[in-house]
């Protein structure tokens, strides 16, 4: 049986205004093309991160009218919000999985704060709601930190854990093959792992990650519009189609939303 790959779609570029219906249509076409999960931050219609989750909920409700995509809420992003405010999207009853940031780092000129107490709070928030965490790690030390926290007793991360290895941010791990090999070597053998390539300008790095055993690849305008030399995608579904072609050329297969749930051992979104 061919290995199934979860395509996680992060369709909204930070700071851009959001038109709900257009977003829903783009996500629908992306799911038809092969995406199985949709990752959204809580934002205002103007694009800024917000602790008011009403527009976030409205977008997902519109998306879910025509597609059964796995619902993933972000608990991150650069803002002045507290960890309690960042976790408010988890109160939306259809959230199935959520990002959980594994530590502090520099994102460009900004300090992205995720203290041990923040990690503990977020872990408690996801597990108390039976939500599956995707652990975002920006350097090797974050994997080790999460593993240490998992042994504390207070926060016991459930198996299989899913690490999303994030590359490309200024001040963080850059998308080189050497860094990928090193980062991947620290992922526990019983964990799933995936890759995000921020600022992506080619497809070589994601292709290598797939060949090395990644279970999840994140794609979408939040990270890059790059489609091919001298061409930017106009819609997210164009990126998904390109990624599906690469997956199939590697003799792998694309996971449906239900297959993605099975891989991550999560429940279907609640009605």
C-alpha positions as CSV (number, residue, x, y, z in Angstrom):
1,X,0.0,0.0,0.0
2,X,1.3,3.5,-0.9
3,X,2.1,5.8,1.9
4,X,-0.5,8.5,2.4
5,X,0.5,12.1,2.6
6,X,-1.6,14.8,4.5
7,X,-1.7,18.0,2.6
8,X,-2.3,20.8,5.1
9,X,-3.6,24.0,3.5
10,X,-2.8,27.4,5.1
11,X,-4.7,29.6,2.6
12,X,-4.5,33.1,4.1
13,X,-1.4,35.4,3.7
14,X,-0.8,37.4,6.9
15,X,-2.1,40.9,6.8
16,X,-4.3,40.5,3.7
17,X,-8.0,41.2,3.8
18,X,-10.2,38.1,3.7
19,X,-13.3,37.7,1.6
20,X,-15.1,34.8,3.2
21,X,-16.9,33.3,0.2
22,X,-13.9,33.5,-2.0
23,X,-11.8,31.8,0.7
24,X,-14.4,29.0,1.0
25,X,-14.5,28.5,-2.7
26,X,-10.7,28.3,-2.9
27,X,-10.6,25.8,0.0
28,X,-13.3,23.7,-1.6
29,X,-11.3,23.5,-4.9
30,X,-8.2,22.8,-2.9
31,X,-9.9,19.8,-1.1
32,X,-11.1,18.6,-4.5
33,X,-7.5,18.8,-5.7
34,X,-6.1,16.8,-2.7
35,X,-5.9,18.9,0.4
36,X,-7.2,17.2,3.5
37,X,-6.8,19.8,6.3
38,X,-7.3,23.6,6.5
39,X,-5.3,25.8,8.9
40,X,-6.7,29.2,9.8
41,X,-5.8,31.9,12.3
42,X,-8.5,33.9,14.1
43,X,-8.4,37.2,12.1
44,X,-10.5,40.2,11.4
45,X,-11.8,40.6,7.8
46,X,-9.0,43.1,7.3
47,X,-6.5,40.4,8.0
48,X,-5.1,41.3,11.5
49,X,-4.9,38.6,14.1
50,X,-7.8,38.9,16.7
51,X,-9.0,37.4,19.9
52,X,-12.6,37.8,18.5
53,X,-13.2,34.4,16.9
54,X,-16.5,35.2,15.2
55,X,-15.1,35.8,11.8
56,X,-12.9,32.7,12.1
57,X,-15.9,30.6,13.0
58,X,-17.9,32.2,10.1
59,X,-15.2,31.3,7.6
60,X,-15.1,27.7,8.7
61,X,-18.9,27.4,8.8
62,X,-18.9,28.6,5.1
63,X,-16.1,26.2,4.2
64,X,-17.8,23.2,5.8
65,X,-21.0,23.7,3.9
66,X,-19.5,22.0,0.9
67,X,-16.4,20.1,2.2
68,X,-15.4,17.7,5.0
69,X,-11.9,19.2,5.4
70,X,-10.1,18.6,8.7
71,X,-10.5,21.8,10.8
72,X,-7.2,23.1,12.2
73,X,-7.1,26.2,14.4
74,X,-3.9,28.2,14.9
75,X,-2.9,29.2,18.4
76,X,0.1,31.2,17.1
77,X,1.2,34.3,15.2
78,X,2.9,37.5,16.0
79,X,0.6,39.7,18.1
80,X,0.1,41.2,21.5
81,X,-2.4,38.6,22.5
82,X,-1.9,36.4,25.6
83,X,-1.7,32.7,25.4
84,X,-5.3,32.6,26.8
85,X,-6.5,34.8,23.9
86,X,-4.5,32.8,21.4
87,X,-6.3,29.7,22.5
88,X,-9.8,31.1,22.1
89,X,-10.3,29.5,18.6
90,X,-10.1,26.1,20.4
91,X,-13.6,26.9,21.8
92,X,-15.1,26.5,18.4
93,X,-16.8,23.1,18.6
94,X,-15.7,21.9,15.1
95,X,-11.9,22.3,15.7
96,X,-10.3,18.8,15.4
97,X,-6.6,19.7,15.5
98,X,-4.6,22.8,16.5
99,X,-1.1,24.2,16.2
100,X,0.9,24.0,19.5
101,X,4.1,26.0,19.4
102,X,7.1,24.3,20.9
103,X,9.1,27.3,22.0
104,X,10.2,30.9,21.5
105,X,12.1,32.1,18.4
106,X,12.7,35.1,16.2
107,X,10.3,35.5,13.3
108,X,11.9,38.3,11.2
109,X,12.3,41.3,13.4
110,X,9.8,40.0,16.0
111,X,10.2,37.8,19.0
112,X,7.7,34.9,19.0
113,X,7.2,34.1,22.6
114,X,6.1,30.6,23.7
115,X,7.3,30.0,27.2
116,X,7.1,26.6,28.9
117,X,4.0,27.9,30.8
118,X,2.5,28.9,27.4
119,X,3.2,25.4,26.0
120,X,1.7,23.8,29.1
121,X,-1.4,26.0,28.9
122,X,-1.9,25.3,25.2
123,X,-1.4,21.6,25.7
124,X,-4.0,21.5,28.5
125,X,-6.4,23.6,26.3
126,X,-6.2,21.2,23.4
127,X,-6.4,17.9,25.4
128,X,-9.2,19.1,27.6
129,X,-11.3,19.5,24.4
130,X,-10.1,16.3,22.8
131,X,-8.3,18.2,20.1
132,X,-5.1,16.8,18.4
133,X,-2.1,19.1,18.6
134,X,0.3,19.6,15.7
135,X,3.5,20.7,17.4
136,X,5.2,23.5,15.5
137,X,9.0,23.5,16.0
138,X,11.4,26.1,14.6
139,X,14.6,24.5,15.9
140,X,15.9,21.2,17.2
141,X,15.8,22.4,20.8
142,X,12.0,22.7,20.7
143,X,11.6,19.0,20.0
144,X,13.8,18.3,23.1
145,X,11.8,20.8,25.2
146,X,8.5,19.2,24.2
147,X,9.8,15.8,25.0
148,X,11.0,17.0,28.4
149,X,7.6,18.6,29.1
150,X,5.9,15.4,28.1
151,X,7.7,13.5,30.8
152,X,6.7,16.0,33.6
153,X,3.5,14.2,34.4
154,X,1.4,17.3,34.3
155,X,1.3,17.4,30.5
156,X,1.4,14.0,28.9
157,X,1.4,14.3,25.2
158,X,-0.6,11.5,23.5
159,X,0.9,9.2,20.9
160,X,1.4,9.5,18.0
161,X,2.8,13.0,18.4
162,X,3.0,15.1,15.2
163,X,5.9,17.5,14.7
164,X,5.7,20.2,12.0
165,X,9.3,21.2,11.2
166,X,9.2,24.9,10.2
167,X,11.9,26.3,7.9
168,X,12.5,29.6,6.2
169,X,11.7,32.3,8.7
170,X,14.4,35.0,9.2
171,X,16.1,34.1,12.4
172,X,15.0,30.5,12.3
173,X,16.1,27.2,10.6
174,X,16.7,27.8,6.9
175,X,15.5,25.4,4.2
176,X,18.7,23.6,3.4
177,X,19.1,19.9,3.0
178,X,21.7,19.8,5.8
179,X,19.2,21.4,8.2
180,X,16.5,19.1,7.1
181,X,18.6,16.0,7.7
182,X,19.7,17.3,11.2
183,X,16.2,18.4,12.2
184,X,14.6,15.1,11.1
185,X,17.1,13.1,13.0
186,X,15.8,14.5,16.3
187,X,12.2,13.6,15.7
188,X,11.3,10.6,17.9
189,X,10.9,7.4,16.0
190,X,7.3,6.9,17.2
191,X,6.2,10.4,16.1
192,X,4.8,11.6,12.8
193,X,6.4,14.6,11.2
194,X,5.8,17.2,8.5
195,X,7.3,20.3,7.0
196,X,6.4,23.9,6.4
197,X,8.7,25.9,4.1
198,X,8.0,29.6,4.6
199,X,9.1,31.9,1.8
200,X,9.4,28.9,-0.6
201,X,10.9,29.7,-4.0
202,X,11.1,26.2,-5.4
203,X,9.7,22.7,-4.8
204,X,13.0,20.8,-4.1
205,X,12.9,21.1,-0.3
206,X,9.4,19.8,0.0
207,X,10.1,17.0,-2.4
208,X,13.1,15.9,-0.4
209,X,11.0,15.9,2.8
210,X,8.5,13.6,1.2
211,X,11.3,11.3,0.1
212,X,12.6,11.2,3.6
213,X,9.3,10.1,5.1
214,X,7.2,13.2,5.9
215,X,3.6,12.4,6.7
216,X,2.4,16.0,6.2
217,X,3.3,18.9,3.9
218,X,1.9,22.3,4.5
219,X,1.2,24.5,1.5
220,X,-0.7,27.8,0.9
221,X,-0.5,31.5,0.7
222,X,0.4,31.9,4.4
223,X,3.8,30.6,3.5
224,X,4.4,31.2,-0.3
225,X,2.6,32.0,-3.6
226,X,5.4,30.4,-5.6
227,X,4.1,28.1,-8.4
228,X,7.0,27.9,-10.8
229,X,9.8,30.0,-12.2
230,X,8.6,33.6,-12.7
231,X,5.0,32.6,-11.8
232,X,2.9,33.1,-8.7
233,X,-0.3,31.2,-8.0
234,X,-3.5,33.2,-8.1
235,X,-5.4,30.5,-6.0
236,X,-4.3,28.1,-3.3
237,X,-5.8,25.1,-5.3
238,X,-3.1,25.7,-7.9
239,X,-0.4,25.0,-5.3
240,X,-2.2,21.9,-4.1
241,X,-2.5,20.5,-7.6
242,X,1.3,21.0,-8.1
243,X,2.1,19.3,-4.8
244,X,-0.2,16.4,-5.7
245,X,1.7,15.9,-8.9
246,X,5.0,15.7,-7.0
247,X,3.5,13.3,-4.5
248,X,2.3,11.0,-7.2
249,X,5.6,11.2,-9.1
250,X,7.2,9.8,-5.9
251,X,4.8,6.9,-6.1
252,X,3.0,8.1,-2.9
253,X,-0.7,8.8,-2.5
254,X,-2.7,11.7,-1.1
255,X,-4.8,11.3,2.1
256,X,-8.5,12.1,2.0
257,X,-9.8,14.1,5.0
258,X,-11.0,10.8,6.7
259,X,-7.7,9.1,6.0
260,X,-5.9,12.1,7.5
261,X,-8.0,11.7,10.6
262,X,-7.1,8.1,10.7
263,X,-3.4,8.8,10.4
264,X,-3.5,11.4,13.2
265,X,-5.9,9.3,15.4
266,X,-8.4,12.2,15.7
267,X,-12.2,12.4,15.8
268,X,-14.2,13.8,13.0
269,X,-15.3,17.4,13.4
270,X,-18.4,17.7,15.6
271,X,-21.7,18.9,14.3
